[in-house]
């Protein structure tokens, strides 16, 4: 722990350059796996008395309640306040992973803010980042997707940080062993019905697929995405004309900026629009001189402009 602690403090400072708000605790998401238990141990050592922790028990497999109890015992040993959070109603539906993730972050956000914390740390690490990069690369993701797990993001008054993104999975397992803490193994991590488990096995079996190199590529993609976002903001200021319809001058713009500006225009008119939504058919239509709809937004080309307005309600026959 002695060598790991200065490193963790530096990583924490890099994602929290202004530190915690006065009197605010640091909230941790701790599943009970080695990665999150390592985060628990490191954060407690770096910020004694300032850490609180929560475990989300999705109730999707047998033994999940005991895993939450294991975390509660570890927190009790370290005198860290702990809460077990359960979704109500229980998680159901087709895409359980996506539904569980949304429920998990919703529960953690409500718990952290309710406990007076404005920062939540999760235990995503370098190997997670490499896996995410590969999964998104095979789907044809652009810079935003290839950037993978972000070191820091803010949502609804809560800042989510990932201070372990430069740490390897094996390093975190060593932290847990050195601290004498117990961790659990999630059986889904080896269940190859799930894409991430298959990618994890591929990385383990192919040494030339260097996770550290993939994580660096993800960081470069994140930097490129941030630069494109800044340029898009400048273009929006110069080329967007508010009104009904909202007008957008797309003269001589590369498709990437047309894509980003179109998404921004749609989100302006339909605030619930997911910025990750595929808009390629819309762009194809507009660049071919045809109007099209994206959700509730009608977009029509007029010379050098694209015009955005809420589509009229459909008539019920």
C-alpha positions as CSV (number, residue, x, y, z in Angstrom):
1,X,0.0,0.0,0.0
2,X,2.9,2.4,0.7
3,X,3.8,2.8,-2.9
4,X,0.2,2.7,-4.2
5,X,-1.0,5.4,-1.9
6,X,1.0,8.4,-3.3
7,X,0.1,7.2,-6.8
8,X,-3.6,7.1,-5.9
9,X,-3.5,10.5,-4.3
10,X,-2.0,11.9,-7.5
11,X,-4.6,10.2,-9.7
12,X,-7.4,11.5,-7.4
13,X,-6.0,15.0,-7.6
14,X,-5.9,14.8,-11.4
15,X,-9.6,14.1,-11.6
16,X,-10.5,16.5,-8.8
17,X,-8.1,19.4,-9.4
18,X,-10.1,21.6,-7.0
19,X,-10.6,18.8,-4.4
20,X,-13.9,18.1,-2.6
21,X,-16.4,20.7,-1.6
22,X,-15.8,21.8,2.0
23,X,-17.3,19.2,4.3
24,X,-18.5,17.0,1.5
25,X,-17.6,13.3,1.6
26,X,-16.3,11.2,-1.3
27,X,-18.9,8.6,-2.3
28,X,-17.7,5.3,-3.7
29,X,-19.6,2.7,-5.8
30,X,-18.3,-0.7,-4.4
31,X,-19.7,-3.9,-5.9
32,X,-17.5,-6.2,-3.9
33,X,-15.2,-7.2,-6.8
34,X,-11.4,-6.8,-6.5
35,X,-11.4,-3.5,-8.4
36,X,-13.9,-1.7,-6.3
37,X,-12.6,-3.1,-3.0
38,X,-9.2,-1.8,-4.0
39,X,-10.8,1.6,-4.6
40,X,-12.4,1.4,-1.1
41,X,-9.0,0.6,0.5
42,X,-7.1,3.3,-1.4
43,X,-9.7,6.0,-0.9
44,X,-10.0,5.2,2.8
45,X,-6.2,5.5,3.2
46,X,-6.0,8.7,1.2
47,X,-9.1,10.4,2.9
48,X,-9.7,8.8,6.3
49,X,-13.0,9.8,7.7
50,X,-14.2,11.3,4.4
51,X,-15.4,8.2,2.5
52,X,-18.9,6.8,2.2
53,X,-19.7,3.7,0.2
54,X,-22.8,2.0,-1.4
55,X,-23.4,-1.3,-3.1
56,X,-26.1,-1.8,-5.7
57,X,-27.8,-5.2,-5.3
58,X,-29.6,-5.6,-8.6
59,X,-31.1,-8.9,-7.4
60,X,-30.4,-10.5,-10.8
61,X,-28.5,-13.6,-9.6
62,X,-28.2,-15.8,-6.5
63,X,-25.7,-14.6,-3.9
64,X,-25.8,-10.9,-4.8
65,X,-27.2,-10.1,-1.3
66,X,-24.2,-11.9,0.3
67,X,-21.8,-9.8,-1.9
68,X,-23.5,-6.7,-0.6
69,X,-23.1,-8.0,2.9
70,X,-19.4,-8.7,2.3
71,X,-18.9,-5.0,1.3
72,X,-20.9,-3.9,4.4
73,X,-18.5,-6.0,6.6
74,X,-15.4,-4.5,4.9
75,X,-16.8,-1.0,5.4
76,X,-17.6,-1.8,9.1
77,X,-14.0,-3.0,9.6
78,X,-12.8,0.4,8.2
79,X,-15.5,2.5,9.9
80,X,-16.9,3.6,6.6
81,X,-20.6,4.3,6.3
82,X,-22.2,1.9,3.9
83,X,-25.6,1.5,2.2
84,X,-27.0,-1.3,0.1
85,X,-29.3,0.0,-2.7
86,X,-31.9,-2.1,-4.4
87,X,-34.0,-1.1,-7.5
88,X,-37.7,-0.8,-7.0
89,X,-39.4,-2.2,-9.0
90,X,-37.0,-5.0,-9.8
91,X,-35.0,-4.9,-13.0
92,X,-36.7,-6.6,-16.0
93,X,-36.8,-6.3,-19.8
94,X,-34.8,-7.4,-22.8
95,X,-31.5,-5.6,-22.4
96,X,-30.7,-6.4,-18.8
97,X,-27.2,-5.0,-18.9
98,X,-28.3,-1.5,-20.1
99,X,-31.3,-1.5,-17.8
100,X,-29.2,-2.5,-14.8
101,X,-26.6,0.1,-15.6
102,X,-29.2,2.9,-15.8
103,X,-30.8,1.7,-12.6
104,X,-27.4,1.5,-10.9
105,X,-26.4,5.1,-11.7
106,X,-29.8,6.4,-10.8
107,X,-29.7,4.7,-7.4
108,X,-26.1,5.8,-6.8
109,X,-26.8,9.4,-7.8
110,X,-29.8,9.7,-5.5
111,X,-27.9,8.1,-2.6
112,X,-24.8,10.2,-3.0
113,X,-26.6,13.5,-3.3
114,X,-28.8,12.6,-0.4
115,X,-25.7,11.9,1.7
116,X,-24.3,15.3,0.9
117,X,-21.7,14.0,-1.6
118,X,-21.2,15.8,-4.9
119,X,-18.5,13.4,-6.1
120,X,-18.9,9.7,-6.8
121,X,-15.9,7.5,-7.6
122,X,-16.1,4.3,-9.6
123,X,-13.4,1.6,-10.0
124,X,-13.2,1.5,-13.8
125,X,-9.5,0.7,-14.7
126,X,-7.2,0.4,-17.7
127,X,-8.3,-3.1,-18.7
128,X,-11.9,-2.0,-18.6
129,X,-10.9,0.9,-20.9
130,X,-9.1,-1.4,-23.4
131,X,-12.1,-3.8,-23.5
132,X,-14.5,-0.9,-24.1
133,X,-12.3,0.5,-26.9
134,X,-12.3,-2.8,-28.7
135,X,-16.1,-3.4,-28.3
136,X,-16.8,0.0,-29.7
137,X,-14.3,-0.2,-32.5
138,X,-16.0,-3.3,-34.0
139,X,-19.3,-1.4,-34.0
140,X,-17.8,1.4,-36.0
141,X,-17.9,4.0,-33.3
142,X,-16.5,7.5,-33.9
143,X,-14.2,9.5,-31.5
144,X,-16.9,9.9,-28.8
145,X,-17.5,6.2,-28.6
146,X,-13.8,5.2,-28.9
147,X,-13.0,7.5,-26.0
148,X,-14.6,4.9,-23.8
149,X,-14.9,5.6,-20.1
150,X,-14.3,9.2,-19.3
151,X,-12.2,10.2,-16.3
152,X,-14.7,12.7,-15.2
153,X,-18.3,13.7,-16.1
154,X,-21.0,15.8,-14.4
155,X,-24.7,14.9,-14.3
156,X,-27.5,16.3,-12.2
157,X,-25.3,18.0,-9.6
158,X,-23.0,14.9,-9.2
159,X,-19.5,14.6,-10.6
160,X,-18.5,11.0,-11.4
161,X,-14.8,10.3,-11.4
162,X,-12.6,7.3,-12.4
163,X,-9.3,7.7,-10.6
164,X,-8.1,4.2,-11.5
165,X,-8.1,4.4,-15.3
166,X,-4.3,4.1,-15.4
167,X,-4.2,1.0,-13.1
168,X,-4.2,-2.6,-14.3
169,X,-6.5,-5.2,-13.0
170,X,-3.7,-7.2,-11.5
171,X,-2.3,-4.2,-9.6
172,X,-5.7,-3.6,-8.0
173,X,-5.9,-7.3,-7.0
174,X,-2.5,-6.8,-5.3
175,X,-3.8,-3.8,-3.4
176,X,-6.7,-5.9,-2.0
177,X,-4.4,-8.8,-1.0
178,X,-2.0,-6.4,0.7
179,X,-4.8,-4.7,2.7
180,X,-6.1,-8.1,3.8
181,X,-9.6,-7.5,2.5
182,X,-11.9,-10.0,0.9
183,X,-13.4,-9.6,-2.6
184,X,-15.8,-11.6,-4.7
185,X,-15.6,-12.8,-8.3
186,X,-18.6,-11.9,-10.4
187,X,-19.4,-15.1,-12.5
188,X,-20.7,-13.0,-15.3
189,X,-17.2,-11.7,-15.9
190,X,-16.3,-15.2,-17.3
191,X,-19.7,-15.8,-19.0
192,X,-19.1,-15.6,-22.7
193,X,-22.7,-15.0,-23.5
194,X,-21.6,-11.4,-22.8
195,X,-19.5,-9.5,-25.2
196,X,-17.2,-8.0,-22.6
197,X,-16.3,-11.5,-21.3
198,X,-15.3,-12.6,-24.8
199,X,-13.2,-9.5,-25.4
200,X,-11.5,-10.0,-22.0
201,X,-10.6,-13.6,-23.0
202,X,-9.3,-12.3,-26.3
203,X,-7.0,-9.8,-24.6
204,X,-5.7,-12.4,-22.2
205,X,-4.9,-14.9,-25.1
206,X,-3.4,-12.4,-27.5
207,X,-0.4,-10.6,-25.8
208,X,0.1,-8.4,-28.9
209,X,-3.2,-6.7,-28.1
210,X,-1.7,-4.5,-25.5
211,X,-4.4,-3.1,-23.1
212,X,-2.1,-0.1,-22.3
213,X,-1.8,0.8,-25.9
214,X,-5.6,0.5,-26.4
215,X,-6.2,2.7,-23.4
216,X,-3.8,5.3,-24.8
217,X,-5.7,5.2,-28.1
218,X,-9.0,5.8,-26.2
219,X,-7.4,8.8,-24.5
220,X,-6.4,10.2,-27.9
221,X,-9.9,9.6,-29.1
222,X,-11.2,11.5,-26.1
223,X,-8.9,14.4,-26.8
224,X,-10.0,14.5,-30.5
225,X,-13.6,14.4,-29.5
226,X,-13.2,17.3,-27.1
227,X,-11.5,19.4,-29.8
228,X,-14.3,18.6,-32.2
229,X,-16.9,19.5,-29.6
230,X,-15.2,22.9,-29.1
231,X,-15.1,23.6,-32.8
232,X,-18.8,22.5,-33.1
233,X,-19.7,25.1,-30.4
234,X,-18.0,27.8,-32.4
235,X,-19.7,26.7,-35.6
236,X,-23.1,26.6,-33.8
237,X,-22.6,30.2,-32.6
238,X,-21.7,31.4,-36.1
239,X,-24.0,29.3,-38.3
240,X,-27.2,28.5,-36.3
241,X,-30.2,30.9,-36.4
242,X,-32.8,30.2,-33.6
243,X,-36.4,30.4,-34.5
244,X,-39.2,28.3,-36.0
245,X,-37.7,26.8,-38.0
246,X,-34.2,26.7,-36.5
247,X,-31.9,27.3,-39.5
248,X,-28.4,25.9,-39.9
249,X,-25.9,27.0,-42.5
250,X,-24.0,23.8,-43.5
251,X,-22.0,25.4,-46.4
252,X,-18.7,23.5,-47.1
253,X,-18.7,21.6,-43.8
254,X,-17.3,18.1,-43.5
255,X,-19.8,15.5,-42.7
256,X,-18.5,15.1,-39.1
257,X,-19.5,18.7,-38.3
258,X,-22.8,18.4,-40.1
259,X,-23.4,15.3,-38.0
260,X,-22.6,17.1,-34.7
261,X,-24.5,20.2,-35.6
262,X,-27.6,18.3,-36.6
263,X,-27.5,16.3,-33.4
264,X,-27.2,19.6,-31.4
265,X,-30.1,21.2,-33.4
266,X,-32.3,18.1,-32.8
267,X,-31.5,18.2,-29.1
268,X,-32.3,21.9,-28.9
269,X,-35.9,21.2,-30.1
270,X,-36.3,17.8,-28.4
271,X,-34.3,17.9,-25.1
272,X,-34.8,14.2,-24.5
273,X,-32.8,13.3,-27.6
274,X,-30.0,10.9,-27.0
275,X,-26.8,12.4,-28.6
276,X,-25.6,8.8,-29.4
277,X,-28.5,8.2,-31.7
278,X,-27.7,7.1,-35.2
279,X,-28.4,10.1,-37.5
280,X,-26.7,8.7,-40.7
281,X,-30.0,8.0,-42.6
282,X,-31.0,11.6,-41.8
283,X,-27.7,13.0,-43.1
284,X,-27.9,10.8,-46.3
285,X,-31.4,12.2,-47.0
286,X,-30.4,15.8,-46.4
287,X,-27.2,15.6,-48.5
288,X,-29.4,14.0,-51.2
289,X,-31.7,17.0,-51.2
290,X,-34.5,15.2,-49.3
291,X,-36.2,16.1,-46.0
292,X,-36.5,13.5,-43.2
293,X,-37.6,13.2,-39.6
294,X,-35.5,12.2,-36.6
295,X,-37.8,11.3,-33.8
296,X,-40.2,14.3,-33.4
297,X,-38.0,16.7,-35.4
298,X,-38.6,17.4,-39.1
299,X,-35.5,18.5,-41.1
300,X,-35.6,19.9,-44.6
301,X,-32.8,21.2,-46.9
302,X,-33.1,24.6,-48.4
303,X,-30.1,25.6,-50.4
304,X,-27.2,26.0,-48.1
305,X,-29.4,25.6,-45.0
306,X,-31.0,22.8,-43.1
307,X,-34.1,23.8,-41.3
308,X,-35.3,22.1,-38.1
309,X,-38.8,22.2,-36.7
310,X,-41.0,19.9,-34.6
311,X,-42.9,17.5,-36.9
312,X,-46.6,18.0,-36.9
313,X,-48.5,15.3,-34.9
314,X,-49.6,12.3,-36.8
315,X,-53.2,12.0,-37.6
316,X,-55.0,9.1,-36.0
317,X,-57.3,7.3,-38.5
